[in-house]
Amino acid sequence: MPKLGVLREFDYIDVNLFNQLMTLRARQSGPTIAELLDELSEIRKSEAVEIEAPIRHDRPNAMLAMLENFQKKRVIRTETDLLVNS
């Protein structure tokens, strides 16, 4: 943390630049973000829209099918190995 009273180059801006920024800010007209959000909130309240969720459809799971297929092959190989090795 810098000591008090010590200014570095990036600790301050040029006075002319600051004045230009303040002039630009004063010239800008229009609603603030808070005012825009309030307006959006009022629009949302006045236009009550209900969204219907679509009916759920179960789809086949390719990964699960591959896993089940792998397990079936593994069981068959294991049973075959037991018969051959006994």
mmCIF file as gemmi writes it, N, C-alpha and C atoms, coordinates in Angstrom:
data_model
loop_
_atom_site.group_PDB
_atom_site.id
_atom_site.type_symbol
_atom_site.label_atom_id
_atom_site.label_alt_id
_atom_site.label_comp_id
_atom_site.label_asym_id
_atom_site.label_entity_id
_atom_site.label_seq_id
_atom_site.pdbx_PDB_ins_code
_atom_site.Cartn_x
_atom_site.Cartn_y
_atom_site.Cartn_z
_atom_site.occupancy
_atom_site.B_iso_or_equiv
_atom_site.pdbx_formal_charge
_atom_site.auth_seq_id
_atom_site.auth_asym_id
_atom_site.pdbx_PDB_model_num
ATOM 1 N N . MET Axp A 1 ? 0.844 -1.171 0 1 0 ? 1 A 1
ATOM 2 C CA . MET Axp A 1 ? 0 0 0 1 0 ? 1 A 1
ATOM 3 C C . MET Axp A 1 ? 0.894 1.24 0 1 0 ? 1 A 1
ATOM 4 N N . PRO Axp A 2 ? 0.628 2.192 -0.895 1 0 ? 2 A 1
ATOM 5 C CA . PRO Axp A 2 ? 1.495 3.374 -0.952 1 0 ? 2 A 1
ATOM 6 C C . PRO Axp A 2 ? 1.333 4.246 0.283 1 0 ? 2 A 1
ATOM 7 N N . LYS Axp A 3 ? 2.404 4.934 0.608 1 0 ? 3 A 1
ATOM 8 C CA . LYS Axp A 3 ? 2.354 5.856 1.74 1 0 ? 3 A 1
ATOM 9 C C . LYS Axp A 3 ? 1.494 7.059 1.363 1 0 ? 3 A 1
ATOM 10 N N . LEU Axp A 4 ? 0.86 7.635 2.359 1 0 ? 4 A 1
ATOM 11 C CA . LEU Axp A 4 ? 0.04 8.82 2.108 1 0 ? 4 A 1
ATOM 12 C C . LEU Axp A 4 ? 0.921 9.959 1.619 1 0 ? 4 A 1
ATOM 13 N N . GLY Axp A 5 ? 0.439 10.71 0.673 1 0 ? 5 A 1
ATOM 14 C CA . GLY Axp A 5 ? 1.179 11.848 0.158 1 0 ? 5 A 1
ATOM 15 C C . GLY Axp A 5 ? 2.094 11.493 -1.005 1 0 ? 5 A 1
ATOM 16 N N . VAL Axp A 6 ? 2.233 10.21 -1.297 1 0 ? 6 A 1
ATOM 17 C CA . VAL Axp A 6 ? 3.077 9.787 -2.408 1 0 ? 6 A 1
ATOM 18 C C . VAL Axp A 6 ? 2.175 9.485 -3.597 1 0 ? 6 A 1
ATOM 19 N N . LEU Axp A 7 ? 2.381 10.221 -4.687 1 0 ? 7 A 1
ATOM 20 C CA . LEU Axp A 7 ? 1.578 10.006 -5.888 1 0 ? 7 A 1
ATOM 21 C C . LEU Axp A 7 ? 2.434 9.325 -6.936 1 0 ? 7 A 1
ATOM 22 N N . ARG Axp A 8 ? 1.841 8.315 -7.542 1 0 ? 8 A 1
ATOM 23 C CA . ARG Axp A 8 ? 2.502 7.68 -8.666 1 0 ? 8 A 1
ATOM 24 C C . ARG Axp A 8 ? 1.817 8.165 -9.932 1 0 ? 8 A 1
ATOM 25 N N . GLU Axp A 9 ? 2.387 7.88 -11.066 1 0 ? 9 A 1
ATOM 26 C CA . GLU Axp A 9 ? 1.873 8.377 -12.342 1 0 ? 9 A 1
ATOM 27 C C . GLU Axp A 9 ? 0.432 7.933 -12.582 1 0 ? 9 A 1
ATOM 28 N N . PHE Axp A 10 ? 0.083 6.71 -12.181 1 0 ? 10 A 1
ATOM 29 C CA . PHE Axp A 10 ? -1.259 6.201 -12.436 1 0 ? 10 A 1
ATOM 30 C C . PHE Axp A 10 ? -2.241 6.488 -11.299 1 0 ? 10 A 1
ATOM 31 N N . ASP Axp A 11 ? -1.825 7.241 -10.296 1 0 ? 11 A 1
ATOM 32 C CA . ASP Axp A 11 ? -2.71 7.579 -9.186 1 0 ? 11 A 1
ATOM 33 C C . ASP Axp A 11 ? -3.571 8.803 -9.475 1 0 ? 11 A 1
ATOM 34 N N . TYR Axp A 12 ? -3.28 9.523 -10.548 1 0 ? 12 A 1
ATOM 35 C CA . TYR Axp A 12 ? -4.039 10.737 -10.825 1 0 ? 12 A 1
ATOM 36 C C . TYR Axp A 12 ? -4.249 10.866 -12.33 1 0 ? 12 A 1
ATOM 37 N N . ILE Axp A 13 ? -5.221 11.69 -12.703 1 0 ? 13 A 1
ATOM 38 C CA . ILE Axp A 13 ? -5.444 11.977 -14.12 1 0 ? 13 A 1
ATOM 39 C C . ILE Axp A 13 ? -5.262 13.471 -14.337 1 0 ? 13 A 1
ATOM 40 N N . ASP Axp A 14 ? -5.049 13.79 -15.565 1 0 ? 14 A 1
ATOM 41 C CA . ASP Axp A 14 ? -4.855 15.187 -15.946 1 0 ? 14 A 1
ATOM 42 C C . ASP Axp A 14 ? -6.125 15.984 -15.658 1 0 ? 14 A 1
ATOM 43 N N . VAL Axp A 15 ? -5.983 17.204 -15.153 1 0 ? 15 A 1
ATOM 44 C CA . VAL Axp A 15 ? -7.126 18.062 -14.821 1 0 ? 15 A 1
ATOM 45 C C . VAL Axp A 15 ? -7.964 18.34 -16.06 1 0 ? 15 A 1
ATOM 46 N N . ASN Axp A 16 ? -7.323 18.584 -17.197 1 0 ? 16 A 1
ATOM 47 C CA . ASN Axp A 16 ? -8.072 18.846 -18.436 1 0 ? 16 A 1
ATOM 48 C C . ASN Axp A 16 ? -8.908 17.624 -18.84 1 0 ? 16 A 1
ATOM 49 N N . LEU Axp A 17 ? -8.32 16.436 -18.699 1 0 ? 17 A 1
ATOM 50 C CA . LEU Axp A 17 ? -9.059 15.211 -19.022 1 0 ? 17 A 1
ATOM 51 C C . LEU Axp A 17 ? -10.26 15.052 -18.09 1 0 ? 17 A 1
ATOM 52 N N . PHE Axp A 18 ? -10.052 15.323 -16.802 1 0 ? 18 A 1
ATOM 53 C CA . PHE Axp A 18 ? -11.147 15.239 -15.841 1 0 ? 18 A 1
ATOM 54 C C . PHE Axp A 18 ? -12.266 16.219 -16.206 1 0 ? 18 A 1
ATOM 55 N N . ASN Axp A 19 ? -11.899 17.428 -16.555 1 0 ? 19 A 1
ATOM 56 C CA . ASN Axp A 19 ? -12.9 18.428 -16.939 1 0 ? 19 A 1
ATOM 57 C C . ASN Axp A 19 ? -13.654 18 -18.197 1 0 ? 19 A 1
ATOM 58 N N . GLN Axp A 20 ? -12.944 17.426 -19.161 1 0 ? 20 A 1
ATOM 59 C CA . GLN Axp A 20 ? -13.597 16.932 -20.371 1 0 ? 20 A 1
ATOM 60 C C . GLN Axp A 20 ? -14.589 15.821 -20.046 1 0 ? 20 A 1
ATOM 61 N N . LEU Axp A 21 ? -14.179 14.909 -19.164 1 0 ? 21 A 1
ATOM 62 C CA . LEU Axp A 21 ? -15.076 13.81 -18.759 1 0 ? 21 A 1
ATOM 63 C C . LEU Axp A 21 ? -16.326 14.343 -18.051 1 0 ? 21 A 1
ATOM 64 N N . MET Axp A 22 ? -16.136 15.328 -17.19 1 0 ? 22 A 1
ATOM 65 C CA . MET Axp A 22 ? -17.27 15.893 -16.464 1 0 ? 22 A 1
ATOM 66 C C . MET Axp A 22 ? -18.204 16.634 -17.417 1 0 ? 22 A 1
ATOM 67 N N . THR Axp A 23 ? -17.653 17.324 -18.399 1 0 ? 23 A 1
ATOM 68 C CA . THR Axp A 23 ? -18.464 18.028 -19.397 1 0 ? 23 A 1
ATOM 69 C C . THR Axp A 23 ? -19.25 17.029 -20.232 1 0 ? 23 A 1
ATOM 70 N N . LEU Axp A 24 ? -18.581 15.966 -20.653 1 0 ? 24 A 1
ATOM 71 C CA . LEU Axp A 24 ? -19.249 14.923 -21.43 1 0 ? 24 A 1
ATOM 72 C C . LEU Axp A 24 ? -20.38 14.295 -20.623 1 0 ? 24 A 1
ATOM 73 N N . ARG Axp A 25 ? -20.126 14.021 -19.367 1 0 ? 25 A 1
ATOM 74 C CA . ARG Axp A 25 ? -21.145 13.42 -18.504 1 0 ? 25 A 1
ATOM 75 C C . ARG Axp A 25 ? -22.342 14.354 -18.33 1 0 ? 25 A 1
ATOM 76 N N . ALA Axp A 26 ? -22.077 15.634 -18.197 1 0 ? 26 A 1
ATOM 77 C CA . ALA Axp A 26 ? -23.16 16.609 -18.009 1 0 ? 26 A 1
ATOM 78 C C . ALA Axp A 26 ? -23.991 16.74 -19.285 1 0 ? 26 A 1
ATOM 79 N N . ARG Axp A 27 ? -23.352 16.593 -20.459 1 0 ? 27 A 1
ATOM 80 C CA . ARG Axp A 27 ? -24.069 16.72 -21.727 1 0 ? 27 A 1
ATOM 81 C C . ARG Axp A 27 ? -24.937 15.508 -22.034 1 0 ? 27 A 1
ATOM 82 N N . GLN Axp A 28 ? -24.566 14.389 -21.497 1 0 ? 28 A 1
ATOM 83 C CA . GLN Axp A 28 ? -25.327 13.172 -21.787 1 0 ? 28 A 1
ATOM 84 C C . GLN Axp A 28 ? -26.692 13.261 -21.127 1 0 ? 28 A 1
ATOM 85 N N . SER Axp A 29 ? -27.692 13.088 -21.95 1 0 ? 29 A 1
ATOM 86 C CA . SER Axp A 29 ? -29.032 13.078 -21.385 1 0 ? 29 A 1
ATOM 87 C C . SER Axp A 29 ? -29.622 11.697 -21.599 1 0 ? 29 A 1
ATOM 88 N N . GLY Axp A 30 ? -30.542 11.358 -20.795 1 0 ? 30 A 1
ATOM 89 C CA . GLY Axp A 30 ? -31.183 10.054 -20.923 1 0 ? 30 A 1
ATOM 90 C C . GLY Axp A 30 ? -31.328 9.417 -19.564 1 0 ? 30 A 1
ATOM 91 N N . PRO Axp A 31 ? -32.069 8.351 -19.548 1 0 ? 31 A 1
ATOM 92 C CA . PRO Axp A 31 ? -32.32 7.692 -18.269 1 0 ? 31 A 1
ATOM 93 C C . PRO Axp A 31 ? -31.082 6.963 -17.748 1 0 ? 31 A 1
ATOM 94 N N . THR Axp A 32 ? -31.041 6.843 -16.451 1 0 ? 32 A 1
ATOM 95 C CA . THR Axp A 32 ? -29.966 6.083 -15.826 1 0 ? 32 A 1
ATOM 96 C C . THR Axp A 32 ? -30.292 4.595 -15.941 1 0 ? 32 A 1
ATOM 97 N N . ILE Axp A 33 ? -29.34 3.781 -15.609 1 0 ? 33 A 1
ATOM 98 C CA . ILE Axp A 33 ? -29.566 2.332 -15.658 1 0 ? 33 A 1
ATOM 99 C C . ILE Axp A 33 ? -30.678 1.942 -14.686 1 0 ? 33 A 1
ATOM 100 N N . ALA Axp A 34 ? -30.695 2.555 -13.516 1 0 ? 34 A 1
ATOM 101 C CA . ALA Axp A 34 ? -31.743 2.256 -12.531 1 0 ? 34 A 1
ATOM 102 C C . ALA Axp A 34 ? -33.121 2.604 -13.087 1 0 ? 34 A 1
ATOM 103 N N . GLU Axp A 35 ? -33.219 3.728 -13.789 1 0 ? 35 A 1
ATOM 104 C CA . GLU Axp A 35 ? -34.506 4.116 -14.376 1 0 ? 35 A 1
ATOM 105 C C . GLU Axp A 35 ? -34.922 3.15 -15.475 1 0 ? 35 A 1
ATOM 106 N N . LEU Axp A 36 ? -33.962 2.7 -16.275 1 0 ? 36 A 1
ATOM 107 C CA . LEU Axp A 36 ? -34.273 1.722 -17.325 1 0 ? 36 A 1
ATOM 108 C C . LEU Axp A 36 ? -34.724 0.392 -16.737 1 0 ? 36 A 1
ATOM 109 N N . LEU Axp A 37 ? -34.079 -0.031 -15.663 1 0 ? 37 A 1
ATOM 110 C CA . LEU Axp A 37 ? -34.476 -1.285 -15.014 1 0 ? 37 A 1
ATOM 111 C C . LEU Axp A 37 ? -35.873 -1.17 -14.408 1 0 ? 37 A 1
ATOM 112 N N . ASP Axp A 38 ? -36.179 -0.019 -13.831 1 0 ? 38 A 1
ATOM 113 C CA . ASP Axp A 38 ? -37.529 0.202 -13.301 1 0 ? 38 A 1
ATOM 114 C C . ASP Axp A 38 ? -38.564 0.136 -14.416 1 0 ? 38 A 1
ATOM 115 N N . GLU Axp A 39 ? -38.241 0.721 -15.559 1 0 ? 39 A 1
ATOM 116 C CA . GLU Axp A 39 ? -39.161 0.704 -16.696 1 0 ? 39 A 1
ATOM 117 C C . GLU Axp A 39 ? -39.376 -0.732 -17.191 1 0 ? 39 A 1
ATOM 118 N N . LEU Axp A 40 ? -38.296 -1.501 -17.27 1 0 ? 40 A 1
ATOM 119 C CA . LEU Axp A 40 ? -38.427 -2.898 -17.681 1 0 ? 40 A 1
ATOM 120 C C . LEU Axp A 40 ? -39.27 -3.696 -16.695 1 0 ? 40 A 1
ATOM 121 N N . SER Axp A 41 ? -39.095 -3.411 -15.426 1 0 ? 41 A 1
ATOM 122 C CA . SER Axp A 41 ? -39.877 -4.099 -14.404 1 0 ? 41 A 1
ATOM 123 C C . SER Axp A 41 ? -41.361 -3.791 -14.551 1 0 ? 41 A 1
ATOM 124 N N . GLU Axp A 42 ? -41.689 -2.533 -14.826 1 0 ? 42 A 1
ATOM 125 C CA . GLU Axp A 42 ? -43.09 -2.149 -15.027 1 0 ? 42 A 1
ATOM 126 C C . GLU Axp A 42 ? -43.676 -2.814 -16.274 1 0 ? 42 A 1
ATOM 127 N N . ILE Axp A 43 ? -42.889 -2.872 -17.338 1 0 ? 43 A 1
ATOM 128 C CA . ILE Axp A 43 ? -43.358 -3.531 -18.561 1 0 ? 43 A 1
ATOM 129 C C . ILE Axp A 43 ? -43.623 -5.004 -18.29 1 0 ? 43 A 1
ATOM 130 N N . ARG Axp A 44 ? -42.712 -5.644 -17.566 1 0 ? 44 A 1
ATOM 131 C CA . ARG Axp A 44 ? -42.879 -7.061 -17.246 1 0 ? 44 A 1
ATOM 132 C C . ARG Axp A 44 ? -44.146 -7.293 -16.423 1 0 ? 44 A 1
ATOM 133 N N . LYS Axp A 45 ? -44.406 -6.407 -15.478 1 0 ? 45 A 1
ATOM 134 C CA . LYS Axp A 45 ? -45.612 -6.544 -14.647 1 0 ? 45 A 1
ATOM 135 C C . LYS Axp A 45 ? -46.875 -6.327 -15.459 1 0 ? 45 A 1
ATOM 136 N N . SER Axp A 46 ? -46.849 -5.377 -16.373 1 0 ? 46 A 1
ATOM 137 C CA . SER Axp A 46 ? -48.059 -5.066 -17.14 1 0 ? 46 A 1
ATOM 138 C C . SER Axp A 46 ? -48.341 -6.09 -18.233 1 0 ? 46 A 1
ATOM 139 N N . GLU Axp A 47 ? -47.307 -6.719 -18.74 1 0 ? 47 A 1
ATOM 140 C CA . GLU Axp A 47 ? -47.477 -7.722 -19.79 1 0 ? 47 A 1
ATOM 141 C C . GLU Axp A 47 ? -47.212 -9.103 -19.219 1 0 ? 47 A 1
ATOM 142 N N . ALA Axp A 48 ? -48.131 -9.592 -18.439 1 0 ? 48 A 1
ATOM 143 C CA . ALA Axp A 48 ? -47.959 -10.9 -17.821 1 0 ? 48 A 1
ATOM 144 C C . ALA Axp A 48 ? -47.984 -11.983 -18.899 1 0 ? 48 A 1
ATOM 145 N N . VAL Axp A 49 ? -46.865 -12.591 -19.113 1 0 ? 49 A 1
ATOM 146 C CA . VAL Axp A 49 ? -46.73 -13.629 -20.127 1 0 ? 49 A 1
ATOM 147 C C . VAL Axp A 49 ? -46.447 -14.945 -19.428 1 0 ? 49 A 1
ATOM 148 N N . GLU Axp A 50 ? -47.239 -15.947 -19.785 1 0 ? 50 A 1
ATOM 149 C CA . GLU Axp A 50 ? -47.006 -17.273 -19.237 1 0 ? 50 A 1
ATOM 150 C C . GLU Axp A 50 ? -46.406 -18.147 -20.326 1 0 ? 50 A 1
ATOM 151 N N . ILE Axp A 51 ? -45.372 -18.84 -19.969 1 0 ? 51 A 1
ATOM 152 C CA . ILE Axp A 51 ? -44.707 -19.726 -20.918 1 0 ? 51 A 1
ATOM 153 C C . ILE Axp A 51 ? -45.05 -21.16 -20.531 1 0 ? 51 A 1
ATOM 154 N N . GLU Axp A 52 ? -45.582 -21.898 -21.498 1 0 ? 52 A 1
ATOM 155 C CA . GLU Axp A 52 ? -45.909 -23.294 -21.246 1 0 ? 52 A 1
ATOM 156 C C . GLU Axp A 52 ? -44.7 -24.162 -21.539 1 0 ? 52 A 1
ATOM 157 N N . ALA Axp A 53 ? -44.382 -25.004 -20.6 1 0 ? 53 A 1
ATOM 158 C CA . ALA Axp A 53 ? -43.259 -25.914 -20.796 1 0 ? 53 A 1
ATOM 159 C C . ALA Axp A 53 ? -43.729 -27.087 -21.655 1 0 ? 53 A 1
ATOM 160 N N . PRO Axp A 54 ? -42.919 -27.497 -22.621 1 0 ? 54 A 1
ATOM 161 C CA . PRO Axp A 54 ? -43.324 -28.622 -23.466 1 0 ? 54 A 1
ATOM 162 C C . PRO Axp A 54 ? -43.341 -29.924 -22.671 1 0 ? 54 A 1
ATOM 163 N N . ILE Axp A 55 ? -44.098 -30.882 -23.183 1 0 ? 55 A 1
ATOM 164 C CA . ILE Axp A 55 ? -44.182 -32.195 -22.532 1 0 ? 55 A 1
ATOM 165 C C . ILE Axp A 55 ? -42.819 -32.865 -22.635 1 0 ? 55 A 1
ATOM 166 N N . ARG Axp A 56 ? -42.42 -33.498 -21.568 1 0 ? 56 A 1
ATOM 167 C CA . ARG Axp A 56 ? -41.117 -34.17 -21.541 1 0 ? 56 A 1
ATOM 168 C C . ARG Axp A 56 ? -41.174 -35.454 -22.361 1 0 ? 56 A 1
ATOM 169 N N . HIS Axp A 57 ? -40.153 -35.669 -23.149 1 0 ? 57 A 1
ATOM 170 C CA . HIS Axp A 57 ? -40.029 -36.892 -23.937 1 0 ? 57 A 1
ATOM 171 C C . HIS Axp A 57 ? -38.707 -37.554 -23.579 1 0 ? 57 A 1
ATOM 172 N N . ASP Axp A 58 ? -38.767 -38.815 -23.203 1 0 ? 58 A 1
ATOM 173 C CA . ASP Axp A 58 ? -37.533 -39.547 -22.944 1 0 ? 58 A 1
ATOM 174 C C . ASP Axp A 58 ? -36.928 -39.978 -24.269 1 0 ? 58 A 1
ATOM 175 N N . ARG Axp A 59 ? -35.659 -39.75 -24.407 1 0 ? 59 A 1
ATOM 176 C CA . ARG Axp A 59 ? -34.961 -40.123 -25.627 1 0 ? 59 A 1
ATOM 177 C C . ARG Axp A 59 ? -33.994 -41.252 -25.317 1 0 ? 59 A 1
ATOM 178 N N . PRO Axp A 60 ? -33.678 -42.08 -26.316 1 0 ? 60 A 1
ATOM 179 C CA . PRO Axp A 60 ? -32.719 -43.164 -26.07 1 0 ? 60 A 1
ATOM 180 C C . PRO Axp A 60 ? -31.342 -42.604 -25.705 1 0 ? 60 A 1
ATOM 181 N N . ASN Axp A 61 ? -30.687 -43.292 -24.807 1 0 ? 61 A 1
ATOM 182 C CA . ASN Axp A 61 ? -29.366 -42.876 -24.357 1 0 ? 61 A 1
ATOM 183 C C . ASN Axp A 61 ? -28.336 -43.817 -24.976 1 0 ? 61 A 1
ATOM 184 N N . ALA Axp A 62 ? -27.601 -43.325 -25.968 1 0 ? 62 A 1
ATOM 185 C CA . ALA Axp A 62 ? -26.633 -44.156 -26.687 1 0 ? 62 A 1
ATOM 186 C C . ALA Axp A 62 ? -25.523 -44.648 -25.761 1 0 ? 62 A 1
ATOM 187 N N . MET Axp A 63 ? -25.087 -43.834 -24.836 1 0 ? 63 A 1
ATOM 188 C CA . MET Axp A 63 ? -24.02 -44.253 -23.917 1 0 ? 63 A 1
ATOM 189 C C . MET Axp A 63 ? -24.483 -45.395 -23.031 1 0 ? 63 A 1
ATOM 190 N N . LEU Axp A 64 ? -25.715 -45.325 -22.555 1 0 ? 64 A 1
ATOM 191 C CA . LEU Axp A 64 ? -26.25 -46.388 -21.717 1 0 ? 64 A 1
ATOM 192 C C . LEU Axp A 64 ? -26.386 -47.681 -22.514 1 0 ? 64 A 1
ATOM 193 N N . ALA Axp A 65 ? -26.831 -47.582 -23.761 1 0 ? 65 A 1
ATOM 194 C CA . ALA Axp A 65 ? -26.961 -48.767 -24.612 1 0 ? 65 A 1
ATOM 195 C C . ALA Axp A 65 ? -25.598 -49.402 -24.851 1 0 ? 65 A 1
ATOM 196 N N . MET Axp A 66 ? -24.58 -48.587 -25.095 1 0 ? 66 A 1
ATOM 197 C CA . MET Axp A 66 ? -23.231 -49.135 -25.304 1 0 ? 66 A 1
ATOM 198 C C . MET Axp A 66 ? -22.722 -49.823 -24.046 1 0 ? 66 A 1
ATOM 199 N N . LEU Axp A 67 ? -22.978 -49.245 -22.882 1 0 ? 67 A 1
ATOM 200 C CA . LEU Axp A 67 ? -22.541 -49.828 -21.62 1 0 ? 67 A 1
ATOM 201 C C . LEU Axp A 67 ? -23.227 -51.166 -21.382 1 0 ? 67 A 1
ATOM 202 N N . GLU Axp A 68 ? -24.547 -51.206 -21.611 1 0 ? 68 A 1
ATOM 203 C CA . GLU Axp A 68 ? -25.281 -52.459 -21.434 1 0 ? 68 A 1
ATOM 204 C C . GLU Axp A 68 ? -24.767 -53.526 -22.391 1 0 ? 68 A 1
ATOM 205 N N . ASN Axp A 69 ? -24.495 -53.155 -23.638 1 0 ? 69 A 1
ATOM 206 C CA . ASN Axp A 69 ? -23.974 -54.084 -24.637 1 0 ? 69 A 1
ATOM 207 C C . ASN Axp A 69 ? -22.607 -54.613 -24.204 1 0 ? 69 A 1
ATOM 208 N N . PHE Axp A 70 ? -21.755 -53.744 -23.698 1 0 ? 70 A 1
ATOM 209 C CA . PHE Axp A 70 ? -20.43 -54.131 -23.227 1 0 ? 70 A 1
ATOM 210 C C . PHE Axp A 70 ? -20.55 -55.117 -22.062 1 0 ? 70 A 1
ATOM 211 N N . GLN Axp A 71 ? -21.464 -54.83 -21.125 1 0 ? 71 A 1
ATOM 212 C CA . GLN Axp A 71 ? -21.623 -55.704 -19.97 1 0 ? 71 A 1
ATOM 213 C C . GLN Axp A 71 ? -22.141 -57.075 -20.383 1 0 ? 71 A 1
ATOM 214 N N . LYS Axp A 72 ? -23.055 -57.122 -21.365 1 0 ? 72 A 1
ATOM 215 C CA . LYS Axp A 72 ? -23.565 -58.415 -21.846 1 0 ? 72 A 1
ATOM 216 C C . LYS Axp A 72 ? -22.44 -59.228 -22.466 1 0 ? 72 A 1
ATOM 217 N N . LYS Axp A 73 ? -21.614 -58.602 -23.291 1 0 ? 73 A 1
ATOM 218 C CA . LYS Axp A 73 ? -20.495 -59.313 -23.911 1 0 ? 73 A 1
ATOM 219 C C . LYS Axp A 73 ? -19.523 -59.804 -22.858 1 0 ? 73 A 1
ATOM 220 N N . ARG Axp A 74 ? -19.308 -59.025 -21.839 1 0 ? 74 A 1
ATOM 221 C CA . ARG Axp A 74 ? -18.366 -59.394 -20.791 1 0 ? 74 A 1
ATOM 222 C C . ARG Axp A 74 ? -18.882 -60.597 -20.015 1 0 ? 74 A 1
ATOM 223 N N . VAL Axp A 75 ? -20.181 -60.608 -19.721 1 0 ? 75 A 1
ATOM 224 C CA . VAL Axp A 75 ? -20.764 -61.735 -18.994 1 0 ? 75 A 1
ATOM 225 C C . VAL Axp A 75 ? -20.676 -62.994 -19.832 1 0 ? 75 A 1
ATOM 226 N N . ILE Axp A 76 ? -20.991 -62.911 -21.115 1 0 ? 76 A 1
ATOM 227 C CA . ILE Axp A 76 ? -20.941 -64.078 -22 1 0 ? 76 A 1
ATOM 228 C C . ILE Axp A 76 ? -19.516 -64.603 -22.077 1 0 ? 76 A 1
ATOM 229 N N . ARG Axp A 77 ? -18.544 -63.716 -22.227 1 0 ? 77 A 1
ATOM 230 C CA . ARG Axp A 77 ? -17.151 -64.157 -22.286 1 0 ? 77 A 1
ATOM 231 C C . ARG Axp A 77 ? -16.751 -64.827 -20.978 1 0 ? 77 A 1
ATOM 232 N N . THR Axp A 78 ? -17.191 -64.276 -19.861 1 0 ? 78 A 1
ATOM 233 C CA . THR Axp A 78 ? -16.838 -64.85 -18.568 1 0 ? 78 A 1
ATOM 234 C C . THR Axp A 78 ? -17.43 -66.246 -18.424 1 0 ? 78 A 1
ATOM 235 N N . GLU Axp A 79 ? -18.705 -66.438 -18.824 1 0 ? 79 A 1
ATOM 236 C CA . GLU Axp A 79 ? -19.335 -67.759 -18.738 1 0 ? 79 A 1
ATOM 237 C C . GLU Axp A 79 ? -18.648 -68.738 -19.679 1 0 ? 79 A 1
ATOM 238 N N . THR Axp A 80 ? -18.262 -68.275 -20.875 1 0 ? 80 A 1
ATOM 239 C CA . THR Axp A 80 ? -17.567 -69.14 -21.822 1 0 ? 80 A 1
ATOM 240 C C . THR Axp A 80 ? -16.207 -69.541 -21.278 1 0 ? 80 A 1
ATOM 241 N N . ASP Axp A 81 ? -15.516 -68.576 -20.688 1 0 ? 81 A 1
ATOM 242 C CA . ASP Axp A 81 ? -14.204 -68.871 -20.114 1 0 ? 81 A 1
ATOM 243 C C . ASP Axp A 81 ? -14.336 -69.897 -18.988 1 0 ? 81 A 1
ATOM 244 N N . LEU Axp A 82 ? -15.404 -69.825 -18.201 1 0 ? 82 A 1
ATOM 245 C CA . LEU Axp A 82 ? -15.61 -70.786 -17.118 1 0 ? 82 A 1
ATOM 246 C C . LEU Axp A 82 ? -15.823 -72.188 -17.667 1 0 ? 82 A 1
ATOM 247 N N . LEU Axp A 83 ? -16.603 -72.304 -18.747 1 0 ? 83 A 1
ATOM 248 C CA . LEU Axp A 83 ? -16.871 -73.609 -19.331 1 0 ? 83 A 1
ATOM 249 C C . LEU Axp A 83 ? -15.61 -74.209 -19.971 1 0 ? 83 A 1
ATOM 250 N N . VAL Axp A 84 ? -14.84 -73.377 -20.622 1 0 ? 84 A 1
ATOM 251 C CA . VAL Axp A 84 ? -13.633 -73.846 -21.312 1 0 ? 84 A 1
ATOM 252 C C . VAL Axp A 84 ? -12.549 -74.22 -20.307 1 0 ? 84 A 1
ATOM 253 N N . ASN Axp A 85 ? -12.416 -73.416 -19.251 1 0 ? 85 A 1
ATOM 254 C CA . ASN Axp A 85 ? -11.334 -73.638 -18.289 1 0 ? 85 A 1
ATOM 255 C C . ASN Axp A 85 ? -11.676 -74.686 -17.238 1 0 ? 85 A 1
ATOM 256 N N . SER Axp A 86 ? -12.883 -75.226 -17.23 1 0 ? 86 A 1
ATOM 257 C CA . SER Axp A 86 ? -13.216 -76.19 -16.159 1 0 ? 86 A 1
ATOM 258 C C . SER Axp A 86 ? -12.953 -77.6 -16.572 1 0 ? 86 A 1
